[in-house]
Amino acid sequence: NAEEGFLSVLMKNPDFISRVSANVEPSEFITDFNRKVYVELVTRNHQGKPFDITLMGDVFTGEELGEIVRIQTAGASRANTLEECALCLQIMREERLKNTVRSSTGDSDQEYIEKMRQLAKNKKKEVTE
């Protein structure tokens, strides 16, 4: 998940937060939970406070804290570089755009999938012709 990857890189590298927060809006997150985590990361960073899981009980529920720990643990195998952060952000933006286009058409999921298959088929024809 690109959103979780993005968050895990920021949690591991808090110095990246000030670099990316000027260009990344909370609205770029699809899930409310990931948006909430991002806002808290940025807020604490701007206040000079660490994003310390042991100090978050007033902001997140026990279940949410468990989810944050899962994201941190899953991110342990990542490169945790600024480049990886940028790649996750690019994927997030592409997915958001796909969701925006799909919701604006008013199509059901099945109709949308069928249209995408047809577009891919047409594109494949164009390439081979």
GROMACS elastic network, one bead per residue, 0.5 to 0.9 nm:
[ bonds ]
;  ai    aj funct       b0    kb
    1     4     6  0.54625   500
    1     5     6  0.61786   500
    1     6     6  0.86849   500
    1    88     6  0.84126   500
    1    92     6  0.87714   500
    2     6     6  0.60094   500
    2     7     6  0.85520   500
    2    85     6  0.89800   500
    2    87     6  0.83150   500
    2    89     6  0.70480   500
    2    90     6  0.86626   500
    2    91     6  0.62450   500
    2    92     6  0.58786   500
    3     6     6  0.50967   500
    3     7     6  0.62357   500
    3     8     6  0.86018   500
    3    29     6  0.68413   500
    3    30     6  0.81745   500
    3    31     6  0.85559   500
    3    34     6  0.68875   500
    3    35     6  0.89439   500
    3    88     6  0.67565   500
    3    89     6  0.74631   500
    3    91     6  0.85280   500
    3    92     6  0.63313   500
    4     7     6  0.50410   500
    4     8     6  0.60015   500
    4     9     6  0.85701   500
    4    34     6  0.72047   500
    4    71     6  0.61077   500
    4    72     6  0.86087   500
    4    74     6  0.87028   500
    4    75     6  0.80603   500
    4    88     6  0.86383   500
    5     8     6  0.51257   500
    5     9     6  0.62324   500
    5    10     6  0.86843   500
    5    71     6  0.77063   500
    5    72     6  0.89136   500
    5    74     6  0.83238   500
    5    75     6  0.63730   500
    5    78     6  0.80109   500
    5    80     6  0.88605   500
    5    84     6  0.83586   500
    5    85     6  0.74654   500
    5    88     6  0.63633   500
    6     9     6  0.53561   500
    6    10     6  0.64269   500
    6    11     6  0.87797   500
    6    84     6  0.78151   500
    6    85     6  0.52795   500
    6    86     6  0.80442   500
    6    87     6  0.84971   500
    6    88     6  0.54678   500
    6    89     6  0.66359   500
    6    92     6  0.88490   500
    7    10     6  0.50872   500
    7    11     6  0.60877   500
    7    12     6  0.85592   500
    7    34     6  0.77604   500
    7    37     6  0.77738   500
    7    38     6  0.68080   500
    7    41     6  0.86087   500
    7    71     6  0.77443   500
    7    72     6  0.82407   500
    7    75     6  0.87095   500
    7    85     6  0.84057   500
    8    11     6  0.50165   500
    8    12     6  0.61079   500
    8    13     6  0.84427   500
    8    68     6  0.87608   500
    8    71     6  0.60761   500
    8    72     6  0.53062   500
    8    73     6  0.83424   500
    8    74     6  0.79141   500
    8    75     6  0.52867   500
    8    76     6  0.81134   500
    8    78     6  0.85609   500
    8    80     6  0.78945   500
    9    12     6  0.51442   500
    9    13     6  0.59571   500
    9    14     6  0.83019   500
    9    16     6  0.82982   500
    9    72     6  0.84829   500
    9    75     6  0.70102   500
    9    76     6  0.89982   500
    9    78     6  0.77640   500
    9    79     6  0.83044   500
    9    81     6  0.70867   500
    9    82     6  0.79981   500
    9    84     6  0.77816   500
    9    85     6  0.62863   500
   10    14     6  0.53878   500
   10    15     6  0.78251   500
   10    16     6  0.61134   500
   10    17     6  0.60565   500
   10    38     6  0.88295   500
   10    41     6  0.79667   500
   10    80     6  0.81095   500
   10    82     6  0.89888   500
   10    85     6  0.77577   500
   11    14     6  0.57531   500
   11    17     6  0.86254   500
   11    41     6  0.76239   500
   11    51     6  0.71406   500
   11    72     6  0.72370   500
   12    15     6  0.89889   500
   12    72     6  0.77856   500
   12    75     6  0.83828   500
   12    76     6  0.85600   500
   12    80     6  0.70167   500
   13    16     6  0.57018   500
   13    17     6  0.76070   500
   13    80     6  0.73168   500
   13    81     6  0.82287   500
   13    82     6  0.88534   500
   14    17     6  0.54102   500
   14    18     6  0.79767   500
   14    41     6  0.82744   500
   14    45     6  0.73012   500
   14    50     6  0.80590   500
   14    51     6  0.81779   500
   15    18     6  0.64061   500
   15    19     6  0.74968   500
   15    45     6  0.85155   500
   16    19     6  0.51933   500
   16    20     6  0.63409   500
   16    21     6  0.84738   500
   16    81     6  0.89193   500
   16    82     6  0.70056   500
   16    85     6  0.87468   500
   17    20     6  0.53779   500
   17    21     6  0.56934   500
   17    22     6  0.88074   500
   17    41     6  0.76319   500
   17    42     6  0.64534   500
   17    45     6  0.70387   500
   17    46     6  0.89444   500
   18    21     6  0.54512   500
   18    22     6  0.70514   500
   18    42     6  0.76315   500
   18    45     6  0.74308   500
   18    46     6  0.77525   500
   19    22     6  0.67249   500
   19    23     6  0.80525   500
   20    23     6  0.55014   500
   20    24     6  0.60614   500
   20    85     6  0.87898   500
   20    86     6  0.87183   500
   21    24     6  0.50989   500
   21    25     6  0.71343   500
   21    42     6  0.67502   500
   22    25     6  0.77520   500
   24    27     6  0.83623   500
   24    28     6  0.69441   500
   24    89     6  0.83288   500
   25    28     6  0.55886   500
   25    29     6  0.80140   500
   25    39     6  0.89707   500
   26    29     6  0.58912   500
   26    34     6  0.88206   500
   26    35     6  0.54721   500
   26    36     6  0.79934   500
   26    38     6  0.67942   500
   26    39     6  0.65019   500
   27    30     6  0.73818   500
   27    35     6  0.71727   500
   28    35     6  0.79716   500
   28    89     6  0.88605   500
   28    92     6  0.73039   500
   28    93     6  0.68446   500
   28    96     6  0.71233   500
   29    32     6  0.72799   500
   29    33     6  0.88242   500
   29    34     6  0.64571   500
   29    35     6  0.53424   500
   29    38     6  0.85509   500
   29    92     6  0.73004   500
   29    93     6  0.85977   500
   29    96     6  0.79197   500
   30    33     6  0.88485   500
   30    34     6  0.76656   500
   30    35     6  0.74465   500
   30    92     6  0.82166   500
   30    95     6  0.86994   500
   30    96     6  0.68939   500
   31    34     6  0.54576   500
   31    35     6  0.62330   500
   31    36     6  0.86659   500
   32    35     6  0.50330   500
   32    36     6  0.61125   500
   32    37     6  0.87129   500
   33    36     6  0.50343   500
   33    37     6  0.62980   500
   33    38     6  0.86602   500
   33    64     6  0.80421   500
   34    37     6  0.50435   500
   34    38     6  0.61256   500
   34    39     6  0.85945   500
   35    38     6  0.50977   500
   35    39     6  0.61583   500
   35    40     6  0.86146   500
   36    39     6  0.51861   500
   36    40     6  0.62333   500
   36    41     6  0.86239   500
   37    40     6  0.51514   500
   37    41     6  0.61206   500
   37    42     6  0.86887   500
   37    60     6  0.88760   500
   37    68     6  0.80777   500
   38    41     6  0.50110   500
   38    42     6  0.61982   500
   38    43     6  0.84831   500
   39    42     6  0.52230   500
   39    43     6  0.59613   500
   39    44     6  0.84952   500
   40    43     6  0.50179   500
   40    44     6  0.59545   500
   40    45     6  0.82928   500
   40    51     6  0.78946   500
   40    59     6  0.84288   500
   41    44     6  0.54284   500
   41    45     6  0.60710   500
   41    46     6  0.86787   500
   41    50     6  0.83221   500
   41    51     6  0.61574   500
   42    45     6  0.50353   500
   42    46     6  0.61345   500
   42    47     6  0.85758   500
   43    46     6  0.52509   500
   43    47     6  0.62516   500
   43    48     6  0.86602   500
   43    49     6  0.84619   500
   44    48     6  0.60932   500
   44    50     6  0.62672   500
   44    51     6  0.64689   500
   45    48     6  0.50074   500
   45    49     6  0.56867   500
   45    50     6  0.66318   500
   45    51     6  0.76154   500
   46    49     6  0.75614   500
   47    50     6  0.87948   500
   49    52     6  0.84522   500
   50    55     6  0.89156   500
   51    54     6  0.88417   500
   51    55     6  0.78423   500
   51    56     6  0.79516   500
   52    55     6  0.54915   500
   52    56     6  0.67821   500
   53    56     6  0.53405   500
   53    57     6  0.78625   500
   53    65     6  0.70088   500
   53    68     6  0.80446   500
   53    69     6  0.79168   500
   54    57     6  0.70409   500
   55    58     6  0.76066   500
   55    59     6  0.87253   500
   56    59     6  0.53595   500
   56    60     6  0.59673   500
   56    61     6  0.85308   500
   56    65     6  0.76451   500
   57    60     6  0.54440   500
   57    61     6  0.64306   500
   57    62     6  0.72497   500
   57    65     6  0.77584   500
   58    61     6  0.77442   500
   60    63     6  0.79048   500
   60    64     6  0.56034   500
   60    65     6  0.60435   500
   61    64     6  0.50557   500
   61    65     6  0.61501   500
   61    66     6  0.85953   500
   62    65     6  0.50561   500
   62    66     6  0.62541   500
   62    67     6  0.87203   500
   63    66     6  0.50833   500
   63    67     6  0.63832   500
   63    68     6  0.88277   500
   64    68     6  0.62785   500
   64    69     6  0.86925   500
   65    68     6  0.50320   500
   65    69     6  0.62933   500
   65    70     6  0.86414   500
   66    69     6  0.51092   500
   66    70     6  0.62442   500
   66    71     6  0.87465   500
   67    71     6  0.62655   500
   67    72     6  0.86497   500
   68    71     6  0.50586   500
   68    72     6  0.61911   500
   68    73     6  0.85743   500
   69    72     6  0.50156   500
   69    73     6  0.60516   500
   69    74     6  0.84922   500
   70    73     6  0.50839   500
   70    74     6  0.60053   500
   70    75     6  0.84787   500
   71    74     6  0.51407   500
   71    75     6  0.61318   500
   71    76     6  0.88517   500
   72    75     6  0.51435   500
   72    76     6  0.65714   500
   73    76     6  0.53065   500
   73    77     6  0.82280   500
   74    77     6  0.68082   500
   74    78     6  0.81286   500
   75    78     6  0.52663   500
   75    79     6  0.85703   500
   75    80     6  0.78789   500
   76    79     6  0.82777   500
   76    80     6  0.82745   500
   77    80     6  0.84004   500
   78    81     6  0.83014   500
   78    84     6  0.81949   500
   79    83     6  0.89738   500
   79    84     6  0.69110   500
   80    83     6  0.82359   500
   80    84     6  0.63350   500
   80    85     6  0.72780   500
   81    84     6  0.51713   500
   81    85     6  0.63672   500
   81    86     6  0.87227   500
   82    86     6  0.62056   500
   82    87     6  0.86556   500
   83    86     6  0.50147   500
   83    87     6  0.62129   500
   83    88     6  0.86802   500
   84    88     6  0.61901   500
   84    89     6  0.85300   500
   85    88     6  0.52092   500
   85    89     6  0.62208   500
   85    90     6  0.86838   500
   86    89     6  0.50037   500
   86    90     6  0.61469   500
   86    91     6  0.87051   500
   87    90     6  0.50458   500
   87    91     6  0.63209   500
   87    92     6  0.86082   500
   88    91     6  0.51524   500
   88    92     6  0.61289   500
   88    93     6  0.86750   500
   89    93     6  0.61826   500
   89    94     6  0.86073   500
   90    93     6  0.52018   500
   90    94     6  0.62394   500
   90    95     6  0.86788   500
   91    94     6  0.50672   500
   91    95     6  0.61309   500
   91    96     6  0.85098   500
   92    95     6  0.52125   500
   92    96     6  0.61069   500
   92    97     6  0.86061   500
   93    96     6  0.50177   500
   93    97     6  0.61234   500
   93    98     6  0.86135   500
   94    97     6  0.51126   500
   94    98     6  0.62564   500
   94    99     6  0.87036   500
   95    98     6  0.50200   500
   95    99     6  0.61921   500
   95   100     6  0.85481   500
   96    99     6  0.50816   500
   96   100     6  0.60876   500
   96   101     6  0.86157   500
   97   101     6  0.61199   500
   97   102     6  0.84954   500
   98   101     6  0.52031   500
   98   102     6  0.61049   500
   98   103     6  0.85972   500
   99   102     6  0.50743   500
   99   103     6  0.60520   500
   99   104     6  0.84742   500
  100   103     6  0.52719   500
  100   104     6  0.60868   500
  100   105     6  0.87781   500
  101   104     6  0.52047   500
  101   105     6  0.64716   500
  102   105     6  0.54596   500
  102   106     6  0.70010   500
  102   107     6  0.69219   500
  102   108     6  0.86323   500
  102   109     6  0.82399   500
  102   112     6  0.66613   500
  103   106     6  0.55235   500
  103   107     6  0.71601   500
  103   108     6  0.87598   500
  104   107     6  0.81147   500
  105   108     6  0.88494   500
  105   112     6  0.83016   500
  106   112     6  0.88523   500
  107   110     6  0.77828   500
  107   111     6  0.55540   500
  107   112     6  0.56858   500
  108   111     6  0.51384   500
  108   112     6  0.61155   500
  108   113     6  0.85776   500
  109   112     6  0.50892   500
  109   113     6  0.61274   500
  109   114     6  0.86071   500
  110   113     6  0.50924   500
  110   114     6  0.61793   500
  110   115     6  0.86446   500
  111   114     6  0.51213   500
  111   115     6  0.62110   500
  111   116     6  0.86694   500
  112   115     6  0.51173   500
  112   116     6  0.62111   500
  112   117     6  0.86394   500
  113   116     6  0.51023   500
  113   117     6  0.61766   500
  113   118     6  0.86282   500
  114   117     6  0.50653   500
  114   118     6  0.62064   500
  114   119     6  0.86396   500
  115   118     6  0.50579   500
  115   119     6  0.61565   500
  115   120     6  0.86074   500
  116   119     6  0.50356   500
  116   120     6  0.61249   500
  116   121     6  0.85122   500
  117   120     6  0.51074   500
  117   121     6  0.60842   500
  117   122     6  0.85926   500
  118   122     6  0.61096   500
  118   123     6  0.84883   500
  119   122     6  0.50862   500
  119   123     6  0.60370   500
  119   124     6  0.85108   500
  120   123     6  0.50162   500
  120   124     6  0.60717   500
  120   125     6  0.86126   500
  121   124     6  0.50938   500
  121   125     6  0.63036   500
  121   126     6  0.87775   500
  122   125     6  0.50522   500
  122   126     6  0.63031   500
  122   127     6  0.87804   500
  123   126     6  0.50403   500
  123   127     6  0.63266   500
  123   128     6  0.87659   500
  124   127     6  0.51907   500
  124   128     6  0.63290   500
  124   129     6  0.86900   500
  125   128     6  0.52423   500
  125   129     6  0.60833   500
  126   129     6  0.53127   500
